[in-house]
Amino acid sequence: MKNLSRKSMFLLILAMIFQLGLGNYLTPSTFAAAADPVITATPGSASFVAGDNTASTPVIIDSGLTVTDGVSTTLESATVAITGNFHAGEDVLGFFNDGATMGNISASYNAATGLLTLTSAGATATLAQWQSALRSVTYTNTAIWPNTATRTISFSAIDGASNTSNTTTRTVTVTATDQTPIVTVTGGTTAYISGTSAVTIDPGVTVSDLDNTTLSSATVSIGAGYKSGDTILFINTSSVLYGNIVASYNTATGVLTLVSAGATATLAQWSNALSTVTFSTGSTTTGNRTISYTVSDGAKTSAASTKTVNVIGPPNLTASSGSASFVAGDNTPSTPVVIDSGLTVTDGISATLASASVAITGNFQSGEDVLAFTNDGATMGNITASYNAATGVLKLTSAGATATLAQWQSALRSVAYTDTAITPNTATRAISFSAIDGAGNSSNTTTRAVTVAATNQTPVVSVSSGPVIFRTGDLLTSTPVAIDSGLTINDLDNATLASATVAITGNFQSGEDVLAFANDNASAYGNITASYSSASGELTMTSAGAAATLSQWQNALRAVTYNNIAANPDTAARTISFTVNDGTSNSNRVTKSMTLIALSSLSASTNAISVLAGQTETTAITAKYSDLTQADVTSNVSWSVQNSAIASVSHGTITGLQAGSTVITAVYGTRSIDINVTVSSVSISGPVTNPAAKIFYDFVSMDRLKASIQNALNAGNSASFQDTASHWASKDLSLGTKLGIINGYPDGSFRPDASVTRAEFSTLVVKAFALRLENGGKEFEDTQTSWARDSIGILAYYGVISGYPDGTFHPDQKITRAEMVAILSKILILQSNSGEANTFIDVTPQYWANTMIEEAAAAGIIQGKGENRFAPNDNLTRAEALTVILRVMKKDPVISGLLV
């Protein structure tokens, strides 16, 4: 047995010698004993490839290996050894009993020697089981980057009879694998509010590479959900943290490319860089964006690792397309225009807004532009607004941010623009809307345009109130009358006008009516000229080059006159219209009514007068007109006496000269009237008693006047005033108040030195002399609504007052001292003062009221103001008016006795 063992050992050594030295020429079994176990490897080699970021996959060394034995049907043990290019710490041989085809074979591996020893306890495993076991032995390499030398793997065995087999080998090629770098993101989703500052996508990105310490590049890209406006950025702010990594972003693809020149940036620097990449967007589209990270080591690119960014919608305002149109008003405040009735408000975060602003951000015109908001009280919650005219910003707020998105939408849709300028700047305005929601997030800014159109302002003509009166020429030649001396013109956007038309548009009488304008003052009327068409009744006025100003046109139109050249005119009221033109637009047409009054007849207070020779009688001549009004024209009558030896006449006073009869003719205008006068001689049978001279004209009823005074005195009324005790006229003021002629003021004052109007003086006269009319008196154009209408009408009826040539009275105008004398001279019969020197040095013989003032002074009813002056044009005071009226009343002896 010992010899057999030695023989076997010898043969084994000899076989190994031949295997090592002559393997290319001899098979391993060349020298094996016929009865020894034989292991035969298949040709070729196995291929091992290192894993990529995973444990390498073991490779079966020889799945076709065979085991034979001529002596024993079992093997006791076997060895599989890495006998060529073994690398401890890398190479691993492995065996796993499948439990079905490998009997009781078990194995142990010596990592230090690379030897795998397989055994079968009791040598019970069959040759087939050993063949199955040896075929399953695997090779693997645990290194990340293995040594790539081809490994030689040797198989040998000892059978159940302790015979040793040959040694057979098979090679295993080893291929290293470049390890793909790995990028890893943290879990969860990053929230981003659209339109806000950029947010870091993932601050915890990590990068690894099993076989590299640096990387060359990386990409961060927006995949699913990408919207134009999305942006991802990296900025290298520290070479320590980020190495030499730089980045560029492609807005078209949504890809951020990061590069390290020379692949010098370390894995840590790449982790830092990718952890600071930010996301932002200008898009209003909400929803998820998928962000993919990849890295490259220059050879391989990692698998993409993805992170989700959830874009949350902040308050978003969307303006309608197109523009709003504003048109300036024509002579009226412009109508505000709603800027955007279709604006929408959304918010993915908050259900309310706290505030909003609407601002004119393009072509704002301070002093013109106005933005306005009015809460309708129903659909706009508690939203209020204030506008800053200096900046063009309308600020809207909701206290407590309680107004809902729907209420804000309703409010912002109602915001209106207007321009307060007459001629606005026509640049298109840009109106910007923005908001802040209840969570404090700011919206986008959306804009809408408002076009602004100026409007040529139509010139405006206005006429004064009331009709104008034209009186035909009582004295044969009619005097033209200004149609409207109170006419006004306005043009908001023009300082000049081009033309005007004045036309008789109602009851025009060709051959009678004449409109006229004469430019006799270039300063007042500019270069305005006029031409009249007698066929159409139209006066056309023009200004060459539209050079005449509004003021000059106003003066000119106020100076346009109407005249009637007919002997017997048609007295139908004329309607006269005015229009002007600024060169572009005609004004409104306004009309003035012209009342025509013609003299119809004359009447005398009596048509037959008897007078004693040497005595006088008076008569009054009344003119009657087509409008049924009357006027005392006694002072304007031309008198003639058929037989001047019998009687004479002056100002209606007829003086008997000698006994006889004659006819006195009064002529006024185109009318005349005859008065039969009989003069009787004075009786010589006894003493002559002259009748008492008349004090007042006949319309003063002495009986009524005396009764009125007596009644007032009997009533015992009295009054005292706080401001008259030391006044020079205190006694007269007290008497006048007692008679009811005048009253004081509610505050207990009399105001004796206050001025008196024409209306007030007319009322004093009517009260003082108890004047009455059975029917209504005469009216003037401007007294129809006057509080003193009745008193003025009574005096006008009796010829005490006559008004102005244009048919007006000017009731509220202050009355002068001269005008007072003129009125009282129509009540008190004054005696002629001809031939005497002037009483007052400031009343010249040419002064219009000279005669009346001299006669009144001679009668003792007026006095001067010192230094022989009367001051005729000074305003009459209340004290002066009452004092002079009482003096006139006291000219009658009976009345004077009552007023003692």
Summary of the structure (lengths in Angstrom):
residues: 900
radius of gyration: 65.5
end to end distance: 195.2
largest distance: 227.8
contacts: 2931
relative contact order: 0.05
helix: 18%
strand: 34%
